[in-house]
Amino acid sequence: MNMLGYYLDLALRSFRASRGLSLLMILALGLGIGACMTTLTVYHVLGSNPIPGKSERLFYVQLPAQPVDRGSAADEEPPQQLTRFDAEALLRAGQAKRQVMMSGGNAAIRPEDPQLQPFFTSSRWTSADFFAMFDVPFEYGSGWDAAADQAEARVAVISRKLNDKLFGGANSVGRELRIREHSFRIIGVLKDWKPTPHYFDLTRGAFTDAADVLAPFSTAARLNLGSSGSMSCWGDMVGKQPRDLNAPCAWVQYWVELESAGQAAEFKRQLEAYSKAQKQAGRYERDTGVRLRSVMEWLEFSEVLPSDVALQVWLAFSFLLVCLTNTVGLLLAKSLRRSGEIGVRRALGATRRAIFSQFLVEAGTLGLIGGLLGLALAGLGLWLVRLSPAPYAHLAQMDWPMLSLTLGLSLLASLLAGLLPAWHAAGVSPARQLKTQ
């Protein structure tokens, strides 16, 4: 520890002796680290696993319900959502550990407080397993059960934000929520819950907030509360509404949770058997094209991570490499200028190892200072990202792991840059340098 303090003192003396060169190296490292961490933070936010530890057991279901287009492949990509008929049939079959059918919506809220005007807020019509499947956290109460789905119960779970707006943050379990002209009993209030990306329903955008109102899908269908998001229809729609049970329209998302990822193949075979049965019944024109994708596979297929973000990361790291190359050159130039000093230290008994360690500590100190500058520049870069119109802009925030990574990357980069100059300094011959003095 005493030697480390001594090396740090030598490093500070060296910085003062060559302020311009030291500032140039710190600026080069800071710019490189700042650019890298800005793009890497955005990449981390957009490309991270939204439900780690469970994502490999959650699967999104697609069935080949649409007609075969002329000239298309027999195994073409099926609709991204299910028809209501298929979703309810799979839910009744209950062949997975958990299964959820759902759709987004917009709920017209009529507050009890006369000082509050009626307003619209986002909603999710879903089935009972939603809360356990997606690890939804509760502040008060809980979700509903399968019996409530079957009974078309008028129950609702609301977000903390809506609870704060309507009830001042108090425990509102048991109170009434008016959606249009219908009364729902509140049975749960969520904690702050913002899965990123919004993987279980990408039709409303990958980076939108979670819904403020959740209620049984069966109840919403009975009360004709409507839905929002994408919808694809085909065939004869005469006398049918798109959300009718037998309407040939795909608009329902369907997720399953399996006991293990290894059960996916068997569950897919069950879906293929269902498709064949629907073809024999005349509902499907083909029985191939079933898709079963895990969370991360679904996000990759849906291209949630913009390709330009990945490109920006590569460009930023290329810029950091250029900065490191310049830093290596500057450190080498600095060590050459100090050859006389090094020769004297060697003549006084300093070992090659001591000289090597001294120059590495000096490079590491530069890296830490450059890392602090890089943090400031990354903060500025992320602020600029948040000002952009990109849908993910508001998510560009640096967390503690990324802060630690910034300083660690800066230290590692500076140490790597300092290896060659330190090796050169350790190889200085004291006799040759003393002869030239």
C-alpha positions as CSV (number, residue, x, y, z in Angstrom):
1,M,0.0,0.0,0.0
2,N,2.9,2.3,0.8
3,M,4.4,1.7,-2.6
4,L,1.0,2.4,-4.3
5,G,0.9,5.7,-2.5
6,Y,4.4,6.4,-3.6
7,Y,3.6,5.6,-7.3
8,L,0.5,7.8,-7.1
9,D,2.6,10.7,-5.8
10,L,5.0,10.1,-8.7
11,A,2.1,10.1,-11.1
12,L,0.7,13.4,-9.8
13,R,4.2,14.9,-10.1
14,S,4.4,13.7,-13.7
15,F,1.0,15.2,-14.5
16,R,2.1,18.6,-13.1
17,A,5.3,18.4,-15.1
18,S,3.5,17.8,-18.4
19,R,0.0,19.3,-17.9
20,G,-0.7,19.7,-21.6
21,L,0.1,16.2,-22.5
22,S,-1.7,14.8,-19.5
23,L,-4.9,16.8,-20.2
24,L,-4.8,15.7,-23.8
25,M,-4.7,12.0,-22.8
26,I,-7.5,12.5,-20.2
27,L,-9.6,14.3,-22.9
28,A,-9.0,11.4,-25.4
29,L,-10.0,8.8,-22.9
30,G,-13.0,10.8,-21.7
31,L,-14.3,11.3,-25.2
32,G,-13.9,7.6,-26.0
33,I,-15.5,6.4,-22.8
34,G,-18.3,9.0,-23.0
35,A,-19.2,7.9,-26.6
36,C,-19.0,4.2,-25.7
37,M,-21.1,4.5,-22.5
38,T,-23.8,6.6,-24.1
39,T,-24.4,4.0,-26.9
40,L,-23.8,1.0,-24.6
41,T,-26.4,2.3,-22.0
42,V,-29.0,2.7,-24.7
43,Y,-28.2,-0.8,-26.0
44,H,-28.3,-2.2,-22.5
45,V,-31.8,-0.6,-21.9
46,L,-33.2,-1.8,-25.2
47,G,-31.6,-5.2,-25.4
48,S,-31.8,-6.4,-21.8
49,N,-33.8,-9.4,-20.8
50,P,-37.2,-8.0,-19.5
51,I,-37.9,-11.0,-17.2
52,P,-34.6,-12.7,-16.4
53,G,-34.7,-16.2,-14.9
54,K,-38.0,-16.9,-16.5
55,S,-37.8,-15.7,-20.1
56,E,-36.7,-19.1,-21.4
57,R,-39.9,-20.7,-20.0
58,L,-42.3,-18.1,-21.4
59,F,-43.5,-18.6,-25.0
60,Y,-45.5,-16.6,-27.5
61,V,-48.0,-18.7,-29.6
62,Q,-48.8,-18.2,-33.3
63,L,-51.2,-20.3,-35.3
64,P,-51.7,-20.6,-39.1
65,A,-55.3,-19.4,-39.1
66,Q,-55.1,-17.1,-42.2
67,P,-56.0,-18.4,-45.7
68,V,-53.1,-19.5,-48.0
69,D,-52.1,-16.7,-50.4
70,R,-51.6,-17.7,-54.0
71,G,-47.9,-18.4,-54.7
72,S,-47.0,-18.3,-51.0
73,A,-45.0,-20.9,-49.2
74,A,-46.9,-23.6,-47.3
75,D,-45.0,-22.7,-44.1
76,E,-45.3,-19.0,-44.4
77,E,-45.2,-16.8,-41.2
78,P,-48.6,-17.0,-39.5
79,P,-50.5,-14.0,-38.0
80,Q,-48.7,-12.4,-35.0
81,Q,-51.9,-12.8,-32.9
82,L,-54.7,-15.4,-32.5
83,T,-58.4,-15.3,-33.2
84,R,-60.6,-15.1,-30.2
85,F,-61.9,-18.6,-31.0
86,D,-58.4,-20.1,-30.9
87,A,-57.3,-18.2,-27.8
88,E,-60.3,-19.3,-25.8
89,A,-60.0,-22.9,-27.1
90,L,-56.3,-23.1,-26.0
91,L,-57.2,-21.5,-22.6
92,R,-59.9,-24.1,-22.0
93,A,-57.5,-26.9,-22.9
94,G,-55.0,-25.7,-20.2
95,Q,-52.1,-27.7,-21.6
96,A,-49.4,-25.5,-20.1
97,K,-48.5,-24.6,-16.5
98,R,-50.0,-21.2,-17.1
99,Q,-51.6,-19.6,-20.1
100,V,-52.8,-16.0,-20.8
101,M,-55.0,-14.5,-23.5
102,M,-55.2,-10.8,-23.6
103,S,-55.6,-7.6,-25.6
104,G,-54.8,-3.9,-25.0
105,G,-57.6,-1.4,-24.6
106,N,-58.6,2.1,-23.6
107,A,-60.8,2.5,-20.6
108,A,-63.1,5.5,-20.2
109,I,-62.8,6.3,-16.4
110,R,-65.5,8.2,-14.5
111,P,-64.0,9.3,-11.2
112,E,-65.9,9.5,-8.0
113,D,-64.4,12.8,-7.2
114,P,-66.6,15.5,-8.9
115,Q,-63.5,17.7,-9.2
116,L,-61.9,15.2,-11.6
117,Q,-63.1,15.1,-15.2
118,P,-63.7,11.8,-17.0
119,F,-60.7,10.6,-18.9
120,F,-59.3,7.7,-20.9
121,T,-56.4,5.5,-19.8
122,S,-54.7,2.4,-21.0
123,S,-56.2,-0.9,-20.1
124,R,-55.4,-4.6,-20.5
125,W,-58.1,-7.2,-20.8
126,T,-56.5,-10.5,-19.8
127,S,-57.0,-13.8,-18.0
128,A,-56.2,-14.8,-14.4
129,D,-52.7,-16.2,-14.9
130,F,-51.4,-12.9,-16.2
131,F,-50.1,-11.8,-12.8
132,A,-48.3,-15.0,-11.8
133,M,-46.9,-15.5,-15.3
134,F,-45.3,-12.1,-15.6
135,D,-44.3,-11.7,-11.9
136,V,-46.5,-8.6,-11.5
137,P,-45.9,-6.9,-8.1
138,F,-48.7,-5.8,-5.9
139,E,-48.9,-2.9,-3.4
140,Y,-52.4,-3.9,-2.2
141,G,-54.6,-6.9,-2.8
142,S,-54.1,-9.4,-5.6
143,G,-55.3,-10.5,-9.0
144,W,-58.4,-12.6,-9.7
145,D,-58.7,-16.3,-10.3
146,A,-59.9,-18.5,-13.1
147,A,-63.4,-18.6,-11.5
148,A,-63.7,-14.9,-12.0
149,D,-62.8,-15.3,-15.7
150,Q,-65.6,-17.9,-16.1
151,A,-68.1,-15.8,-14.2
152,E,-67.2,-12.7,-16.2
153,A,-66.7,-11.0,-12.9
154,R,-66.6,-7.2,-12.8
155,V,-63.3,-6.9,-10.9
156,A,-60.2,-4.8,-11.7
157,V,-56.6,-4.3,-10.8
158,I,-55.2,-0.7,-11.1
159,S,-51.8,0.8,-11.3
160,R,-50.2,2.8,-8.5
161,K,-50.3,5.9,-10.8
162,L,-54.1,5.6,-11.3
163,N,-54.6,4.8,-7.6
164,D,-52.7,8.0,-6.7
165,K,-54.9,10.0,-9.1
166,L,-58.2,8.6,-8.0
167,F,-57.7,7.8,-4.4
168,G,-54.7,9.8,-3.2
169,G,-52.5,6.6,-2.9
170,A,-54.7,5.0,-0.2
171,N,-55.6,1.3,-0.2
172,S,-58.5,1.3,-2.6
173,V,-59.2,-2.5,-2.5
174,G,-62.9,-2.9,-2.3
175,R,-63.7,0.5,-3.8
176,E,-65.6,1.1,-7.0
177,L,-64.0,1.9,-10.4
178,R,-66.4,3.2,-13.1
179,I,-65.4,2.2,-16.6
180,R,-67.9,3.9,-19.0
181,E,-71.3,3.1,-17.4
182,H,-70.1,-0.1,-15.7
183,S,-69.0,-0.5,-12.1
184,F,-65.9,-2.7,-11.3
185,R,-64.7,-3.7,-7.8
186,I,-61.0,-2.9,-7.3
187,I,-59.3,-6.1,-5.9
188,G,-55.6,-5.1,-6.3
189,V,-53.3,-2.1,-6.7
190,L,-49.9,-2.7,-8.5
191,K,-46.6,-1.4,-7.4
192,D,-44.6,0.6,-9.9
193,W,-44.2,-1.9,-12.8
194,K,-42.7,-0.9,-16.1
195,P,-41.3,-4.0,-18.0
196,T,-38.9,-2.8,-20.6
197,P,-39.4,-3.6,-23.4
198,H,-43.1,-4.1,-23.2
199,Y,-42.6,-7.7,-24.5
200,F,-45.9,-9.3,-23.9
201,D,-47.8,-6.9,-26.2
202,L,-45.7,-5.2,-28.9
203,T,-48.7,-4.1,-30.9
204,R,-49.0,-0.9,-28.7
205,G,-45.2,-0.2,-28.9
206,A,-42.2,-1.9,-27.3
207,F,-41.5,1.0,-25.0
208,T,-44.9,2.0,-23.7
209,D,-45.9,2.0,-20.0
210,A,-47.8,-0.9,-18.5
211,A,-51.6,-0.5,-18.5
212,D,-53.4,1.4,-15.7
213,V,-56.4,-0.9,-15.6
214,L,-56.5,-4.7,-15.8
215,A,-59.8,-6.6,-16.0
216,P,-60.9,-10.1,-17.1
217,F,-60.9,-10.5,-20.9
218,S,-64.2,-12.4,-20.6
219,T,-65.8,-9.4,-18.8
220,A,-64.5,-6.9,-21.4
221,A,-65.9,-9.1,-24.2
222,R,-69.3,-9.4,-22.6
223,L,-69.5,-5.6,-22.0
224,N,-68.1,-4.8,-25.4
225,L,-65.4,-2.6,-24.0
226,G,-63.4,-2.7,-27.2
227,S,-59.6,-3.1,-27.7
228,S,-56.7,-1.3,-29.2
229,G,-53.7,-2.5,-31.1
230,S,-53.4,-4.3,-34.5
231,M,-56.0,-6.5,-36.0
232,S,-56.0,-8.7,-39.1
233,C,-59.2,-10.0,-40.7
234,W,-59.9,-12.3,-43.7
235,G,-62.8,-14.2,-45.2
236,D,-66.5,-13.6,-44.9
237,M,-67.3,-10.9,-42.4
238,V,-71.0,-10.5,-43.3
239,G,-73.1,-10.2,-40.1
240,K,-70.0,-10.4,-37.9
241,Q,-68.1,-7.9,-35.7
242,P,-64.3,-8.2,-35.7
243,R,-64.3,-9.1,-32.0
244,D,-67.0,-11.7,-32.2
245,L,-66.1,-15.2,-31.0
246,N,-66.3,-16.7,-34.5
247,A,-65.0,-13.8,-36.5
248,P,-62.0,-14.6,-38.7
249,C,-59.9,-11.9,-37.1
250,A,-56.5,-12.2,-35.3
251,W,-56.2,-9.6,-32.5
252,V,-55.5,-11.6,-29.3
253,Q,-52.1,-12.2,-27.8
254,Y,-51.5,-15.6,-26.3
255,W,-48.6,-16.6,-24.0
256,V,-47.8,-19.8,-22.1
257,E,-45.5,-20.6,-19.3
258,L,-44.0,-24.1,-19.3
259,E,-42.4,-26.0,-16.5
260,S,-39.1,-26.0,-18.4
261,A,-37.7,-24.9,-21.7
262,G,-37.3,-28.5,-22.6
263,Q,-41.1,-28.9,-22.8
264,A,-41.4,-26.5,-25.7
265,A,-41.0,-29.2,-28.4
266,E,-43.8,-31.3,-26.9
267,F,-46.1,-28.3,-26.5
268,K,-45.5,-27.3,-30.1
269,R,-46.5,-30.8,-31.2
270,Q,-49.8,-30.2,-29.3
271,L,-50.3,-26.9,-31.1
272,E,-49.6,-28.7,-34.4
273,A,-52.2,-31.3,-33.6
274,Y,-54.7,-28.5,-32.8
275,S,-53.9,-26.9,-36.2
276,K,-54.6,-30.2,-38.0
277,A,-57.9,-30.6,-36.2
278,Q,-58.9,-27.1,-37.2
279,K,-58.0,-27.8,-40.8
280,Q,-60.1,-31.0,-40.7
281,A,-63.0,-28.9,-39.3
282,G,-62.7,-26.5,-42.2
283,R,-61.5,-23.5,-40.2
284,Y,-57.9,-23.6,-41.4
285,E,-56.6,-24.0,-45.0
286,R,-53.2,-25.4,-43.8
287,D,-51.9,-27.2,-40.7
288,T,-48.3,-26.0,-40.9
289,G,-46.7,-22.8,-39.7
290,V,-47.1,-23.0,-35.9
291,R,-44.7,-20.8,-34.1
292,L,-43.6,-21.0,-30.5
293,R,-41.0,-18.4,-29.5
294,S,-39.5,-17.6,-26.2
295,V,-39.3,-14.1,-24.9
296,M,-35.9,-13.3,-26.3
297,E,-36.6,-15.1,-29.6
298,W,-39.9,-13.1,-29.9
299,L,-38.1,-9.8,-29.3
300,E,-35.4,-10.7,-31.8
301,F,-38.0,-11.7,-34.4
302,S,-39.9,-8.5,-33.8
303,E,-36.7,-6.4,-34.2
304,V,-37.4,-4.6,-31.0
305,L,-33.7,-3.5,-30.8
306,P,-33.2,-0.9,-33.6
307,S,-30.4,-1.9,-35.9
308,D,-28.9,1.6,-35.8
309,V,-28.4,1.3,-32.1
310,A,-26.1,-1.8,-32.5
311,L,-24.3,0.0,-35.3
312,Q,-23.7,3.0,-33.0
313,V,-22.2,0.7,-30.4
314,W,-19.7,-0.6,-32.9
315,L,-18.9,2.9,-34.1
316,A,-18.4,4.1,-30.5
317,F,-16.0,1.3,-29.7
318,S,-14.1,2.0,-32.9
319,F,-13.8,5.6,-31.7
320,L,-12.6,4.4,-28.3
321,L,-9.9,2.3,-30.1
322,V,-8.7,5.3,-32.0
323,C,-8.6,7.3,-28.7
324,L,-6.6,4.4,-27.0
325,T,-4.2,4.3,-30.0
326,N,-3.5,8.0,-29.6
327,T,-3.1,7.6,-25.8
328,V,-0.5,4.8,-26.3
329,G,1.4,7.1,-28.6
330,L,1.3,10.0,-26.1
331,L,2.3,7.7,-23.2
332,L,5.2,6.4,-25.3
333,A,6.3,10.0,-26.1
334,K,6.1,10.8,-22.4
335,S,8.2,7.8,-21.4
336,L,10.8,8.7,-23.9
337,R,11.1,12.2,-22.5
338,R,11.6,10.8,-19.1
339,S,14.3,8.3,-20.0
340,G,16.9,10.2,-18.0
341,E,14.7,10.2,-14.9
342,I,14.1,6.5,-15.3
343,G,17.9,5.8,-15.7
344,V,18.6,7.6,-12.5
345,R,15.9,5.6,-10.6
346,R,17.3,2.4,-12.0
347,A,20.9,3.4,-11.0
348,L,19.6,4.1,-7.5
349,G,18.3,0.6,-7.2
350,A,14.7,0.6,-8.7
351,T,13.9,-2.7,-10.4
352,R,12.4,-3.2,-13.8
353,R,9.2,-4.4,-12.0
354,A,9.1,-1.2,-9.9
355,I,9.4,1.0,-13.0
356,F,6.8,-1.1,-14.8
357,S,4.4,-0.8,-11.9
358,Q,5.0,3.0,-11.6
359,F,4.0,3.6,-15.2
360,L,1.0,1.3,-15.0
361,V,-0.2,3.2,-11.9
362,E,0.2,6.4,-13.8
363,A,-1.8,5.1,-16.7
364,G,-4.5,3.8,-14.4
365,T,-4.7,7.1,-12.6
366,L,-5.2,8.8,-16.0
367,G,-7.9,6.2,-16.8
368,L,-9.8,7.0,-13.6
369,I,-9.7,10.7,-14.2
370,G,-10.7,10.1,-17.8
371,G,-13.5,7.8,-16.6
372,L,-14.9,10.6,-14.5
373,L,-14.8,12.9,-17.5
374,G,-16.4,10.1,-19.6
375,L,-19.2,9.8,-17.0
376,A,-20.0,13.5,-17.4
377,L,-19.9,13.2,-21.2
378,A,-22.1,10.1,-21.1
379,G,-24.6,11.9,-18.9
380,L,-24.7,14.7,-21.5
381,G,-25.0,12.3,-24.3
382,L,-27.9,10.5,-22.6
383,W,-29.6,13.8,-21.9
384,L,-29.4,14.5,-25.7
385,V,-30.9,11.1,-26.4
386,R,-33.8,11.8,-24.1
387,L,-34.5,14.9,-26.1
388,S,-34.8,12.9,-29.3
389,P,-38.2,11.8,-30.7
390,A,-37.3,8.1,-30.5
391,P,-39.9,6.0,-28.7
392,Y,-37.3,4.7,-26.3
393,A,-35.7,8.1,-25.6
394,H,-37.2,8.4,-22.1
395,L,-35.5,5.2,-21.1
396,A,-32.0,6.4,-21.7
397,Q,-30.9,6.5,-18.0
398,M,-27.6,5.2,-16.6
399,D,-28.0,2.8,-13.6
400,W,-25.4,1.8,-11.0
401,P,-24.1,-1.2,-13.0
402,M,-23.5,1.0,-16.0
403,L,-21.8,3.6,-13.7
404,S,-19.5,0.9,-12.4
405,L,-18.9,-0.4,-15.9
406,T,-17.9,3.1,-17.1
407,L,-15.1,3.4,-14.5
408,G,-14.1,-0.2,-14.9
409,L,-13.9,0.2,-18.7
410,S,-11.9,3.4,-18.4
411,L,-9.4,1.8,-16.0
412,L,-9.1,-1.3,-18.1
413,A,-8.6,0.8,-21.3
414,S,-6.0,3.0,-19.7
415,L,-4.1,0.0,-18.3
416,L,-4.1,-1.7,-21.7
417,A,-2.9,1.6,-23.3
418,G,-0.1,1.8,-20.6
419,L,1.3,-1.7,-21.1
420,L,3.6,-0.9,-24.0
421,P,4.9,2.4,-22.6
422,A,5.4,0.8,-19.2
423,W,7.3,-2.1,-20.9
424,H,9.4,0.4,-22.8
425,A,10.2,2.4,-19.6
426,A,11.1,-0.8,-17.7
427,G,13.6,-1.6,-20.4
428,V,15.6,1.6,-20.2
429,S,19.3,1.0,-19.6
430,P,20.6,3.0,-16.6
431,A,24.2,3.0,-17.9
432,R,23.3,4.4,-21.3
433,Q,21.1,7.1,-19.9
434,L,23.7,8.2,-17.3
435,K,26.4,8.5,-20.0
436,T,24.2,11.0,-21.9
437,Q,23.5,13.2,-18.8
